Structure formats: structure tokens, C-alpha cells
Amino acid sequence: MVKLRLKRCGRKQRAIYRIVAIDVRSRREGRALRKVGFYDPIKNQTYLNVPVILSFLEKGAQPTGTVHDISKKAGVFMELRLNHQPKFN
């Protein structure tokens, strides 16, 4: 199973996190399948590659709690919901 989770980067006391798609069995610093964004909690900056995140979510990837909150603030789940609207004739 694939999860969207944070991978710690940066130096001591200045953590920056990459948001990656990674296998559940891998450790936090393990090899990622794909980098899909980053999060800087000190500057409160985020960058998300929304189309890639949506494709992983549609394939069944599960975000961790923190990644879910970051994605929710960015409106990723609104776009996911808009993509799955039923089409009326």
C-alpha cells in the first residue's frame, strides 16, 4: 500500500519536510516512489503538485494525518470531489 507522508530534510532545528508517495513498509527516510511537494513549518510555506497528488489518491494512496491537513488547507480534496461529480444529461 502507498502512503503520502512527510520526509524530513534540512539541518538541526531547521526542519523542512518533503511530501512523498512512499511504500508503507519503508522507513521515514527511505526511498520515495515520487516527490509530490514540500512543507516548511518555520516559514509556513507549502508547495503541492496537485495533479500528481490527485492521481495517487485516485489509485488508492492514503495520506497521513499531517499530510491530510496540509492538503485540506490547500483545497486538494475539493478538486478531487469536483473530478468525481456525477454528469447529468
Steps between C-alpha positions, in 0.01 A plus 500: 500500500619853422482790742552872458723599789760750615871438455728712718772710336703802604742545785467488878228725640404606142287214378348511152279215389450349156162352430561167330311197378668205668433134571360436849777254586776756436652705778455878521825576319459211254485524124190677378294398199443866408549843655170687492573817696666660800401665827700753701344539848731787598408726206157334472550436126362210303533386143283217373501338158122464500453290182749240624342494847156452346624214285649323804180553699289362215722191490439439872787672681423600859631832638628516858326734742737791451508467121120480503480828694750673268314377192166604646625856558622512139162381367620173346194309617265758349662433161474126559130540573450717190665234282253236621178697457225301328427622150139585422351503151 
